[in-house]
Amino acid sequence: MSIIANWLSPDVLRTLGWTLLHFLWQGAGLAALFAVASALCRSASARYALAVSTLVLMLTSPVVTFIWLGAQAHPAVRTGAEGASTWAGTPTQNATALSGSRAPVTESGREQPMLWLVEAWFLGVLLLSLRTAGGLILIERMRRKEIKRVGEELYARCLALQRKMGLERFIQYCECHRLDAPAVLGWFRPVVLLPVRALTGLTEEQIEAVIAHELAHIRRLDCFVNLFQIATETLLFYHPAVWWVSQRIRAERENCCDDEAIAICGNAVNYARALTLMEEWRTAPALMMAANRSPLAVRVMRLLGWDGKAGRIRAAGLAGSFLCLVGALLAANAFLGVAHAAWGSAAPGRQEQGSSSVIVVTPEPAPAKERTAHAQAAKPAPAVQPAPKPQPNLAGEPQTANDGKKQSYMDAMAAAGVKITDVDELISLKVQGVTPEYIKGMHDLGMQPNAEELIGMKVQGITPEYVREMRKFDSNASIDDLIGMKVQGITPEYFREARKTYSNLNIDELIGMKVQGITPEYVREFHDLGLQPSADELIGLKVQGVTPDYVKEMRASGLKPNTDELIGMKVQGITPEYVKSMQAAGFKDLDCDELIGAKVQGVTPEFIEKARKHGFQNLTLDKLIALKHADIL
């Protein structure tokens, strides 16, 4: 006899086992409904709310099922009584005396599978609970031994960002050497962990964006939802749908926090670079919420607006979800049938157990007339043949052909020169509103897009007029080029302004300029300073954050840097203050390359002053670099 059998009565054990089995179809059905509903939602916040609601229903449904089954005379289904009444109407021999040893054996054999099922479930819950407890111990150890408060300057910036987001509660900001990405721990006393590696490897704007991401988790109370997810995953670990819905919650939660971070900081490209860097450093415990959670590629494409295939994916997901829903309902019907048979055979009559025998008391046989009436009543009524369902019209309103007959969407597409045999592509074309007139307009421009390209163009809002205007600047623009330009918001006006400065500008360079936020005013300011950077150099300047004001300050210090030197100085973090301090230390004739070399080698005014205090006077820059390498001071 197992421990579970000692703890639970046979009725409770049986009801719990059936509850676990019924959740197989219940969980699949809820997951399918969620997939259908989420495919129709466009915003991350709406999909997140749907996912959380689905997980709540998943946790609630076994509780309701357990209560319902426990309240029934036959816990599987109440309709089992119909089977008993039908059995009662059949000829039966009365008062059969059996050996007393057989009944316990039969009952034990019937209950054994349920006992194994409940024991396996309990063992899984126990193991996952131990894993969760280990994670909590790890986090508590990290809180006590591996973190320290951030500096005053960074703390002031964090408080300013917190006030900007409307957070009034007390939040701690600490450094942590163990983690490689900012994360949040704690439920009632939250702590934002800022890894030293992130503080040194990210720019100030990127650090502000990832901190805003973590503060969004705190403001949304995501830590409590995360705790609820862990509890649900532990109790319903055996169902893949639970893990899938929970994974969707985590993905959409990160998307929601990404949106808030972008709304606060305003630079999606810069934030995407920060995520890319932190993905390479990823070492955050599962119970903590870090800024580099969720699949990187999907998040970056979403931030940059490159998820053009989302419509097709949603359409395919919608079809798959309906199939899953039908399968779940069929499985529910099968489980109810099995339950009906099991409970019907378990108690066809009333058993009276004695010390040495079991007497089966059965009803008296009914009179012949009543048996005949019962037999006629038991015959199933003739099934009503359902009327054939009309086939869905993929074309919506049919079109009229030249002969006056209604023309289907497929025929109209074939007449436009697009022959499609794939059902998914045909449905996607119709869903996205691709019409024969749209295709004809593209063909008139000399383009021959396939079905996938047509969907991509329509999703991005590319019209024949847009193609005509853009081809005035580049007659060889391909479909991929047009989609790329439309995704980045490149208009004919932007192309025209860029061509005024760069007459040979190609589309890849144009897209790169738009992605980096290069405006005609930005280009004009550099030209006013006498710099004529190429398109690639201009993109490099913008990526590194080189501004016209930075150029002016460097020139005011006596330097005359060219484009490459400006990029190199900015990459190494050379500021006008650094240049002035080096000049004040006696190095007034250093050119840009020498300043870059000194910065790379770690030669700072503080190091020069330290060397002079130790008696090293009038050292050249090369000697100072050698002294730095020797690690003497």
QUIVENCOR-V678468 format. One record per backbone hydrogen bond with DSSP energy under -1.0 kcal/mol. CO is the residue of the C=O (numbers start at 0). NH is the residue of the N-H. If there is no record, write none. Layout:
co=<CO	CO>
nh=<NH	NH>
This chain:
co=<1	2	3	8	9	10	11	12	13	14	15	16	17	18	20	21	22	23	24	25	26	27	28	29	30	31	32	33	34	42	43	44	45	46	47	48	49	50	51	52	53	54	55	56	59	60	61	62	63	64	65	66	68	76	77	78	79	80	81	82	83	86	95	98	101	102	103	104	105	106	107	110	111	112	113	114	115	116	117	118	119	120	121	122	123	124	125	126	127	128	129	130	131	132	133	134	135	136	137	138	139	140	141	147	150	151	152	153	154	155	156	157	158	159	160	161	162	171	172	173	174	181	182	183	184	189	190	191	192	194	195	196	197	202	203	204	205	206	207	208	209	210	211	212	213	214	215	216	217	220	221	222	223	224	225	226	227	228	229	230	231	235	238	239	240	241	242	243	244	245	246	247	248	249	250	251	252	253	254	255	256	257	258	259	260	261	266	267	268	269	270	271	272	273	274	277	284	288	289	294	295	296	297	298	299	300	305	306	308	309	310	311	312	313	314	315	316	317	318	319	320	321	322	323	324	325	326	327	328	329	330	331	332	333	334	335	336	337	338	339	340	341	342	349	351	355	356	357	358	366	367	368	369	370	371	372	373	392	398	400	404	406	407	408	409	410	411	412	413	421	422	423	424	425	426	427	428	429	434	435	436	437	438	439	441	442	449	450	451	452	453	454	455	456	457	462	463	464	465	466	469	469	473	477	478	479	480	481	482	483	484	485	490	491	492	493	494	495	497	501	505	506	507	508	509	510	511	512	513	518	519	520	521	522	523	525	526	533	534	535	536	537	538	539	540	546	547	548	549	550	551	553	554	561	562	563	564	565	566	567	568	569	574	575	576	577	578	579	580	581	582	585	590	591	592	593	594	595	596	597	598	603	604	605	606	607	608	610	611	614	619	620	621	622	623	624	625	626>
nh=<5	6	7	12	13	14	15	16	17	18	19	20	21	22	23	25	26	27	28	29	30	31	32	33	34	35	36	37	38	46	47	48	49	50	51	52	53	54	55	56	57	58	59	60	63	64	65	66	67	68	69	70	71	79	80	81	83	84	85	86	87	89	359	101	105	106	107	108	109	110	111	114	115	116	117	118	119	120	121	122	123	124	125	126	127	128	129	130	131	132	133	134	135	136	137	138	139	140	141	142	143	144	145	174	154	155	156	157	158	159	160	161	162	163	164	166	165	191	149	193	147	290	192	288	190	171	184	173	182	198	199	200	201	206	207	208	209	210	211	212	213	214	215	216	217	218	219	221	220	224	225	226	227	228	229	230	231	232	233	234	235	238	242	243	244	245	246	247	248	249	250	251	252	253	254	255	256	257	258	259	260	261	262	263	264	265	270	271	272	273	274	275	276	277	278	280	287	183	292	298	299	300	301	302	303	305	307	309	312	313	314	315	316	317	318	319	320	321	322	323	324	325	326	327	328	329	330	331	332	333	334	335	336	337	338	339	340	341	342	343	344	345	346	360	358	99	353	97	351	370	371	372	373	374	375	376	377	395	406	403	400	398	411	412	413	414	415	417	416	425	426	427	428	429	430	431	433	432	438	439	440	441	442	443	446	445	453	454	455	456	457	458	459	461	460	466	467	468	469	470	472	473	476	481	482	483	484	485	486	487	489	488	494	495	496	497	498	499	501	504	509	510	511	512	513	514	515	517	516	522	523	524	525	526	527	530	529	537	538	539	540	541	542	543	545	550	551	552	553	554	555	558	557	565	566	567	568	569	570	571	573	572	578	579	580	581	582	583	584	586	585	587	594	595	596	597	598	599	600	602	601	607	608	609	610	611	612	615	614	616	623	624	625	626	627	628	629	631>
